[in-house]
Amino acid sequence: MLEALIAAFFGLIIGSFLNVCIYRLPRDLSVARPARSFCPECGKTIAWYDNLPVLSYFVLRRRCRHCAAVIPARYPLVEALTAAAFFGAVMLHGVSLAGARLALFSALIVALVFTDLEERILPDEMTLGGTVAGLAFAAFVPMKAGLVSMLLFERGARVQSIAESVVGALFSSLSIWLIGELYWRVRHREGLGFGDVKMLAMIGAFLGLEGSVLTMMVGAICGAVSGLVYTKVAGRDMATYELPFGSFLGFAALVVAFAGDPALRWYAGAG
């Protein structure tokens, strides 16, 4: 428990950095310079005591100390979600490479969910960089055996793990690209952005073939239901509404990463 609490503390710090990435990357701003955070409204540098994860948001009563601009609720939410994900990763896997992999994956997903919600952008730094990280982790943290491993009878565990990651990345990204291409040819307008394709490559690299397929299924269902409800309530045209599909994929990926693995193990055992 102590290790998980320490991980949650670091999750708060990482969440604070993710907020910087969520604001700056879609605007092509450096996440390193300026090193100190600043108010997007007045541009004033934020003092360290006004930049404490979650706590400062409530101490400041949701407003900038200098210009009284409202601070979006996204800031403490991202920090709290990242802390919870780090806590859960260590509770599930302990202080290990497997725990680090799940924590990193969760941090990337949280950031992508909110960049897509706010800007309809999925930065390459997170999607492509995350894909490389997922493939690298597969070489050192064995992925659960799935369909791909079954086809590699005589191969070692490392080769099977890397194959699961590679096939998961390729299959999921190519599948969604084909769906988007078909939609374009039929409707003559873009249905899915290429950012969604790259995000699914990252998800497949971390979760493997079965995990990425389950993510697509859950994400598609949640997106369709939520989009239908929103357009009806808000009186929007479903044909022109731009659904933040990456956000639904991210939500589904977190569900699969934390809760889907037991279900997949049960399915594999039943088969």
MIKOL-790352 format. One record per residue (C-alpha): residue number from 1; x, y, z. Coordinates in nm, 3 decimals. Layout:
N
marti num NUM | xx X | yy Y | zz Z
...
REM end
This chain:
271
marti num 1 | xx 0.000 | yy 0.000 | zz 0.000
marti num 2 | xx 0.281 | yy 0.243 | zz 0.085
marti num 3 | xx 0.440 | yy 0.191 | zz -0.256
marti num 4 | xx 0.105 | yy 0.257 | zz -0.424
marti num 5 | xx 0.059 | yy 0.580 | zz -0.226
marti num 6 | xx 0.406 | yy 0.696 | zz -0.325
marti num 7 | xx 0.320 | yy 0.614 | zz -0.686
marti num 8 | xx 0.001 | yy 0.822 | zz -0.654
marti num 9 | xx 0.211 | yy 1.115 | zz -0.530
marti num 10 | xx 0.432 | yy 1.091 | zz -0.837
marti num 11 | xx 0.116 | yy 1.055 | zz -1.044
marti num 12 | xx 0.004 | yy 1.397 | zz -0.920
marti num 13 | xx 0.334 | yy 1.547 | zz -1.036
marti num 14 | xx 0.316 | yy 1.372 | zz -1.373
marti num 15 | xx -0.045 | yy 1.484 | zz -1.406
marti num 16 | xx 0.064 | yy 1.844 | zz -1.357
marti num 17 | xx 0.315 | yy 1.800 | zz -1.641
marti num 18 | xx 0.046 | yy 1.639 | zz -1.858
marti num 19 | xx -0.161 | yy 1.955 | zz -1.819
marti num 20 | xx 0.131 | yy 2.147 | zz -1.968
marti num 21 | xx 0.143 | yy 1.902 | zz -2.259
marti num 22 | xx -0.234 | yy 1.917 | zz -2.312
marti num 23 | xx -0.223 | yy 2.295 | zz -2.346
marti num 24 | xx 0.106 | yy 2.341 | zz -2.532
marti num 25 | xx 0.142 | yy 2.052 | zz -2.777
marti num 26 | xx -0.172 | yy 2.127 | zz -2.981
marti num 27 | xx -0.046 | yy 2.485 | zz -3.010
marti num 28 | xx 0.304 | yy 2.377 | zz -3.120
marti num 29 | xx 0.456 | yy 2.526 | zz -2.805
marti num 30 | xx 0.759 | yy 2.381 | zz -2.629
marti num 31 | xx 0.684 | yy 2.181 | zz -2.315
marti num 32 | xx 1.030 | yy 2.269 | zz -2.183
marti num 33 | xx 1.043 | yy 2.645 | zz -2.242
marti num 34 | xx 0.935 | yy 2.834 | zz -2.052
marti num 35 | xx 1.002 | yy 2.584 | zz -1.777
marti num 36 | xx 0.755 | yy 2.752 | zz -1.540
marti num 37 | xx 0.383 | yy 2.732 | zz -1.601
marti num 38 | xx 0.195 | yy 3.048 | zz -1.693
marti num 39 | xx -0.164 | yy 3.166 | zz -1.699
marti num 40 | xx -0.306 | yy 3.129 | zz -2.052
marti num 41 | xx -0.516 | yy 3.444 | zz -2.002
marti num 42 | xx -0.272 | yy 3.700 | zz -1.861
marti num 43 | xx 0.060 | yy 3.526 | zz -1.930
marti num 44 | xx 0.187 | yy 3.572 | zz -1.574
marti num 45 | xx 0.423 | yy 3.305 | zz -1.442
marti num 46 | xx 0.255 | yy 3.086 | zz -1.181
marti num 47 | xx 0.437 | yy 3.067 | zz -0.847
marti num 48 | xx 0.522 | yy 2.722 | zz -0.714
marti num 49 | xx 0.279 | yy 2.758 | zz -0.425
marti num 50 | xx -0.002 | yy 2.826 | zz -0.674
marti num 51 | xx 0.093 | yy 2.522 | zz -0.880
marti num 52 | xx 0.048 | yy 2.242 | zz -0.629
marti num 53 | xx -0.144 | yy 1.957 | zz -0.794
marti num 54 | xx -0.518 | yy 1.957 | zz -0.710
marti num 55 | xx -0.469 | yy 2.155 | zz -0.386
marti num 56 | xx -0.393 | yy 2.492 | zz -0.546
marti num 57 | xx -0.706 | yy 2.472 | zz -0.759
marti num 58 | xx -0.924 | yy 2.479 | zz -0.448
marti num 59 | xx -0.704 | yy 2.717 | zz -0.246
marti num 60 | xx -0.727 | yy 2.970 | zz -0.530
marti num 61 | xx -1.101 | yy 2.904 | zz -0.559
marti num 62 | xx -1.065 | yy 2.814 | zz -0.925
marti num 63 | xx -0.924 | yy 3.152 | zz -1.029
marti num 64 | xx -0.587 | yy 3.292 | zz -1.133
marti num 65 | xx -0.426 | yy 3.495 | zz -0.855
marti num 66 | xx -0.326 | yy 3.771 | zz -1.100
marti num 67 | xx -0.619 | yy 3.817 | zz -1.340
marti num 68 | xx -0.898 | yy 3.619 | zz -1.170
marti num 69 | xx -0.957 | yy 3.416 | zz -1.487
marti num 70 | xx -1.139 | yy 3.089 | zz -1.420
marti num 71 | xx -0.907 | yy 2.787 | zz -1.408
marti num 72 | xx -1.060 | yy 2.496 | zz -1.605
marti num 73 | xx -1.163 | yy 2.193 | zz -1.401
marti num 74 | xx -0.951 | yy 1.986 | zz -1.638
marti num 75 | xx -0.638 | yy 2.072 | zz -1.438
marti num 76 | xx -0.723 | yy 1.899 | zz -1.109
marti num 77 | xx -0.912 | yy 1.625 | zz -1.296
marti num 78 | xx -0.608 | yy 1.525 | zz -1.503
marti num 79 | xx -0.387 | yy 1.530 | zz -1.193
marti num 80 | xx -0.631 | yy 1.321 | zz -0.990
marti num 81 | xx -0.688 | yy 1.069 | zz -1.271
marti num 82 | xx -0.315 | yy 1.025 | zz -1.326
marti num 83 | xx -0.257 | yy 0.976 | zz -0.954
marti num 84 | xx -0.535 | yy 0.717 | zz -0.941
marti num 85 | xx -0.390 | yy 0.536 | zz -1.244
marti num 86 | xx -0.042 | yy 0.523 | zz -1.091
marti num 87 | xx -0.191 | yy 0.397 | zz -0.765
marti num 88 | xx -0.383 | yy 0.126 | zz -0.950
marti num 89 | xx -0.080 | yy 0.025 | zz -1.159
marti num 90 | xx 0.131 | yy -0.041 | zz -0.850
marti num 91 | xx -0.154 | yy -0.213 | zz -0.669
marti num 92 | xx -0.193 | yy -0.450 | zz -0.966
marti num 93 | xx 0.172 | yy -0.512 | zz -1.052
marti num 94 | xx 0.378 | yy -0.381 | zz -0.763
marti num 95 | xx 0.696 | yy -0.179 | zz -0.815
marti num 96 | xx 0.797 | yy -0.348 | zz -1.139
marti num 97 | xx 0.843 | yy -0.292 | zz -1.510
marti num 98 | xx 0.487 | yy -0.414 | zz -1.562
marti num 99 | xx 0.364 | yy -0.147 | zz -1.321
marti num 100 | xx 0.576 | yy 0.117 | zz -1.496
marti num 101 | xx 0.435 | yy 0.011 | zz -1.832
marti num 102 | xx 0.076 | yy 0.043 | zz -1.712
marti num 103 | xx 0.149 | yy 0.378 | zz -1.545
marti num 104 | xx 0.309 | yy 0.519 | zz -1.861
marti num 105 | xx 0.028 | yy 0.390 | zz -2.079
marti num 106 | xx -0.231 | yy 0.545 | zz -1.847
marti num 107 | xx -0.054 | yy 0.881 | zz -1.846
marti num 108 | xx -0.043 | yy 0.889 | zz -2.226
marti num 109 | xx -0.410 | yy 0.793 | zz -2.251
marti num 110 | xx -0.522 | yy 1.056 | zz -1.999
marti num 111 | xx -0.336 | yy 1.326 | zz -2.192
marti num 112 | xx -0.475 | yy 1.211 | zz -2.527
marti num 113 | xx -0.832 | yy 1.199 | zz -2.396
marti num 114 | xx -0.822 | yy 1.563 | zz -2.294
marti num 115 | xx -0.632 | yy 1.697 | zz -2.597
marti num 116 | xx -0.895 | yy 1.532 | zz -2.816
marti num 117 | xx -1.182 | yy 1.667 | zz -2.605
marti num 118 | xx -1.049 | yy 2.022 | zz -2.607
marti num 119 | xx -0.873 | yy 2.058 | zz -2.942
marti num 120 | xx -0.973 | yy 1.750 | zz -3.150
marti num 121 | xx -0.600 | yy 1.682 | zz -3.180
marti num 122 | xx -0.399 | yy 1.371 | zz -3.090
marti num 123 | xx -0.033 | yy 1.484 | zz -3.083
marti num 124 | xx 0.225 | yy 1.266 | zz -3.256
marti num 125 | xx 0.458 | yy 1.310 | zz -2.960
marti num 126 | xx 0.215 | yy 1.097 | zz -2.758
marti num 127 | xx 0.075 | yy 0.858 | zz -3.019
marti num 128 | xx 0.390 | yy 0.775 | zz -3.215
marti num 129 | xx 0.617 | yy 0.811 | zz -2.914
marti num 130 | xx 0.380 | yy 0.591 | zz -2.717
marti num 131 | xx 0.384 | yy 0.328 | zz -2.991
marti num 132 | xx 0.764 | yy 0.308 | zz -2.973
marti num 133 | xx 0.746 | yy 0.284 | zz -2.592
marti num 134 | xx 0.487 | yy 0.006 | zz -2.609
marti num 135 | xx 0.699 | yy -0.196 | zz -2.851
marti num 136 | xx 1.008 | yy -0.145 | zz -2.634
marti num 137 | xx 0.828 | yy -0.257 | zz -2.317
marti num 138 | xx 0.711 | yy -0.572 | zz -2.497
marti num 139 | xx 1.074 | yy -0.686 | zz -2.521
marti num 140 | xx 1.120 | yy -0.672 | zz -2.143
marti num 141 | xx 0.772 | yy -0.719 | zz -1.997
marti num 142 | xx 0.612 | yy -1.034 | zz -2.142
marti num 143 | xx 0.265 | yy -0.971 | zz -2.279
marti num 144 | xx -0.006 | yy -1.226 | zz -2.209
marti num 145 | xx -0.016 | yy -1.506 | zz -2.466
marti num 146 | xx -0.287 | yy -1.462 | zz -2.726
marti num 147 | xx -0.372 | yy -1.563 | zz -3.078
marti num 148 | xx -0.037 | yy -1.443 | zz -3.214
marti num 149 | xx 0.157 | yy -1.648 | zz -2.957
marti num 150 | xx -0.045 | yy -1.956 | zz -3.049
marti num 151 | xx 0.088 | yy -1.926 | zz -3.404
marti num 152 | xx 0.450 | yy -1.908 | zz -3.283
marti num 153 | xx 0.479 | yy -2.247 | zz -3.116
marti num 154 | xx 0.858 | yy -2.282 | zz -3.104
marti num 155 | xx 0.948 | yy -1.920 | zz -3.042
marti num 156 | xx 1.075 | yy -1.780 | zz -2.714
marti num 157 | xx 0.865 | yy -1.571 | zz -2.476
marti num 158 | xx 1.035 | yy -1.246 | zz -2.580
marti num 159 | xx 0.972 | yy -1.305 | zz -2.950
marti num 160 | xx 0.608 | yy -1.392 | zz -2.878
marti num 161 | xx 0.565 | yy -1.080 | zz -2.665
marti num 162 | xx 0.712 | yy -0.852 | zz -2.931
marti num 163 | xx 0.498 | yy -1.021 | zz -3.197
marti num 164 | xx 0.184 | yy -0.965 | zz -2.987
marti num 165 | xx 0.272 | yy -0.596 | zz -2.959
marti num 166 | xx 0.359 | yy -0.550 | zz -3.328
marti num 167 | xx 0.052 | yy -0.733 | zz -3.456
marti num 168 | xx -0.171 | yy -0.548 | zz -3.210
marti num 169 | xx -0.036 | yy -0.213 | zz -3.332
marti num 170 | xx -0.064 | yy -0.301 | zz -3.701
marti num 171 | xx -0.401 | yy -0.475 | zz -3.693
marti num 172 | xx -0.583 | yy -0.212 | zz -3.487
marti num 173 | xx -0.444 | yy 0.088 | zz -3.677
marti num 174 | xx -0.495 | yy -0.064 | zz -4.021
marti num 175 | xx -0.848 | yy -0.176 | zz -3.932
marti num 176 | xx -0.958 | yy 0.171 | zz -3.826
marti num 177 | xx -0.783 | yy 0.325 | zz -4.128
marti num 178 | xx -0.975 | yy 0.096 | zz -4.362
marti num 179 | xx -1.302 | yy 0.190 | zz -4.192
marti num 180 | xx -1.220 | yy 0.558 | zz -4.232
marti num 181 | xx -1.121 | yy 0.509 | zz -4.596
marti num 182 | xx -1.445 | yy 0.324 | zz -4.668
marti num 183 | xx -1.647 | yy 0.603 | zz -4.501
marti num 184 | xx -1.466 | yy 0.860 | zz -4.716
marti num 185 | xx -1.543 | yy 0.675 | zz -5.037
marti num 186 | xx -1.909 | yy 0.627 | zz -4.947
marti num 187 | xx -1.988 | yy 0.963 | zz -4.781
marti num 188 | xx -1.714 | yy 1.176 | zz -4.946
marti num 189 | xx -1.614 | yy 1.335 | zz -4.616
marti num 190 | xx -1.370 | yy 1.250 | zz -4.341
marti num 191 | xx -1.513 | yy 1.024 | zz -4.072
marti num 192 | xx -1.197 | yy 0.946 | zz -3.878
marti num 193 | xx -0.881 | yy 1.148 | zz -3.838
marti num 194 | xx -0.536 | yy 0.998 | zz -3.889
marti num 195 | xx -0.467 | yy 1.077 | zz -3.526
marti num 196 | xx -0.714 | yy 0.803 | zz -3.429
marti num 197 | xx -0.518 | yy 0.558 | zz -3.645
marti num 198 | xx -0.191 | yy 0.644 | zz -3.470
marti num 199 | xx -0.357 | yy 0.634 | zz -3.129
marti num 200 | xx -0.483 | yy 0.281 | zz -3.196
marti num 201 | xx -0.133 | yy 0.179 | zz -3.303
marti num 202 | xx -0.013 | yy 0.291 | zz -2.960
marti num 203 | xx -0.297 | yy 0.109 | zz -2.783
marti num 204 | xx -0.221 | yy -0.208 | zz -2.978
marti num 205 | xx 0.149 | yy -0.185 | zz -2.896
marti num 206 | xx 0.068 | yy -0.176 | zz -2.524
marti num 207 | xx -0.237 | yy -0.406 | zz -2.507
marti num 208 | xx -0.174 | yy -0.652 | zz -2.790
marti num 209 | xx -0.420 | yy -0.784 | zz -3.045
marti num 210 | xx -0.705 | yy -0.895 | zz -2.817
marti num 211 | xx -0.678 | yy -0.587 | zz -2.596
marti num 212 | xx -0.684 | yy -0.346 | zz -2.889
marti num 213 | xx -0.981 | yy -0.521 | zz -3.051
marti num 214 | xx -1.173 | yy -0.506 | zz -2.723
marti num 215 | xx -1.081 | yy -0.138 | zz -2.695
marti num 216 | xx -1.220 | yy -0.065 | zz -3.042
marti num 217 | xx -1.543 | yy -0.245 | zz -2.960
marti num 218 | xx -1.597 | yy -0.068 | zz -2.627
marti num 219 | xx -1.489 | yy 0.269 | zz -2.768
marti num 220 | xx -1.718 | yy 0.242 | zz -3.071
marti num 221 | xx -2.019 | yy 0.151 | zz -2.857
marti num 222 | xx -1.956 | yy 0.429 | zz -2.604
marti num 223 | xx -1.891 | yy 0.683 | zz -2.881
marti num 224 | xx -2.202 | yy 0.591 | zz -3.077
marti num 225 | xx -2.433 | yy 0.601 | zz -2.774
marti num 226 | xx -2.282 | yy 0.922 | zz -2.633
marti num 227 | xx -2.284 | yy 1.094 | zz -2.971
marti num 228 | xx -2.646 | yy 1.003 | zz -3.033
marti num 229 | xx -2.756 | yy 1.123 | zz -2.689
marti num 230 | xx -2.556 | yy 1.448 | zz -2.713
marti num 231 | xx -2.684 | yy 1.542 | zz -3.058
marti num 232 | xx -3.043 | yy 1.475 | zz -2.953
marti num 233 | xx -3.016 | yy 1.675 | zz -2.630
marti num 234 | xx -2.816 | yy 1.961 | zz -2.783
marti num 235 | xx -3.015 | yy 1.967 | zz -3.106
marti num 236 | xx -2.703 | yy 1.910 | zz -3.317
marti num 237 | xx -2.692 | yy 1.747 | zz -3.660
marti num 238 | xx -2.547 | yy 1.397 | zz -3.623
marti num 239 | xx -2.422 | yy 1.408 | zz -3.982
marti num 240 | xx -2.198 | yy 1.712 | zz -3.920
marti num 241 | xx -2.109 | yy 1.670 | zz -3.550
marti num 242 | xx -1.739 | yy 1.595 | zz -3.499
marti num 243 | xx -1.720 | yy 1.319 | zz -3.239
marti num 244 | xx -1.401 | yy 1.313 | zz -3.027
marti num 245 | xx -1.354 | yy 0.943 | zz -3.100
marti num 246 | xx -1.004 | yy 0.944 | zz -2.954
marti num 247 | xx -1.148 | yy 1.033 | zz -2.614
marti num 248 | xx -1.381 | yy 0.733 | zz -2.623
marti num 249 | xx -1.096 | yy 0.509 | zz -2.738
marti num 250 | xx -0.891 | yy 0.637 | zz -2.445
marti num 251 | xx -1.168 | yy 0.567 | zz -2.196
marti num 252 | xx -1.211 | yy 0.217 | zz -2.339
marti num 253 | xx -0.835 | yy 0.154 | zz -2.333
marti num 254 | xx -0.815 | yy 0.238 | zz -1.963
marti num 255 | xx -1.107 | yy 0.008 | zz -1.887
marti num 256 | xx -0.942 | yy -0.274 | zz -2.082
marti num 257 | xx -0.597 | yy -0.211 | zz -1.930
marti num 258 | xx -0.723 | yy -0.223 | zz -1.572
marti num 259 | xx -1.032 | yy -0.443 | zz -1.588
marti num 260 | xx -1.023 | yy -0.620 | zz -1.924
marti num 261 | xx -0.725 | yy -0.845 | zz -1.860
marti num 262 | xx -0.909 | yy -1.085 | zz -1.625
marti num 263 | xx -1.191 | yy -1.115 | zz -1.879
marti num 264 | xx -0.944 | yy -1.190 | zz -2.158
marti num 265 | xx -0.767 | yy -1.451 | zz -1.943
marti num 266 | xx -1.104 | yy -1.614 | zz -1.868
marti num 267 | xx -1.192 | yy -1.615 | zz -2.238
marti num 268 | xx -0.855 | yy -1.770 | zz -2.329
marti num 269 | xx -0.901 | yy -2.037 | zz -2.059
marti num 270 | xx -1.254 | yy -2.113 | zz -2.172
marti num 271 | xx -1.134 | yy -2.151 | zz -2.529
REM end
